[in-house]
Amino acid sequence: MTTLTISATGKSTLLRGLPITLNIDKPPDVARVADVKAALAAKVPRLYVARQKLILKGEAKTLDDDATLVAVGVLDGSEVVVKDLGPQVSWRTVFLVEYAGPLVIHPILYYLPNVFYRGQVQHSQLQKYVYAMVILHFVKRELESLFVHRFSHATMPLRNIFKNSIHYHILSGLFLAYPIYGPTYSANSPYIRGTLRSNLKFLWACAGVWLFAELSNLCTHLTLRNLRPPGTKKRAIPYGYGFGLISCPNYFFESVAWAAVAYMSGSWAAWLFWAVSTGQMMSWAAKKQCAYKKEFGKEYPRQRKAMFPFLF
């Protein structure tokens, strides 16, 4: 049996009844931090496990759910402080919502030109290719979210679903779709007719690069999935296709795919989305590489760059 005092930090109304005493029916060397969270959630149901952040009184480090109490310095009679992280939503839900935006926005603008462009638009081959590539990309992302990705964290703050969705719903949704499906890129436009962007060989070449990048991205996602057994947070050094020179080839291939769309269309909106998304992925890649090196030390391949071979 382990007896703990649970006190509160922050102004959440869910914490008004604290401090309280919790009794865990396991000794400190057996009980895990997750057991404390479950016991607290049983006492305060609205403070469910995903909303809780626990720290040892007088310390600043968040307690790891999978660690035993002894391992993190929590003993019988210790005081543990809880912070309410606010409403949470699953990572999978966030991914599904943010990728759904372009899947709704692009068809609406593509198939309803009379509403948005005040007239019919005879779609060029370029517009048809871009439309197909965008839809297939986000269908792939939805399917990966459902059947491929395994997440190290179960949830994120609910407010993030709105922030994350702006990137996809606005930049790759509205900002990309509105100009690209309009008269400027239509079959009779001087920007298209008789130019390289009406040449089927050019379109096929760009689509080929895009398809190669999308399939390569899927391969790296499958590699990452197989590193983590279901229901665990286990991490391992990834090897195999794409991982020889960089730590995050999934981001690299994602960037290549969108560069193919941007180059094929010449659209400022496509280049803007490519620049913003590539910059964001470079930031994520740098953080992931630092995490790999910190966790695996000398075992981690030194020659690997974060996202771009030999460069970054």
Order of alpha helices (4+ residues) and beta strands (2+ residues): beta-beta-alpha-beta-beta-beta-alpha-alpha-alpha-beta-alpha-alpha-alpha-alpha-alpha
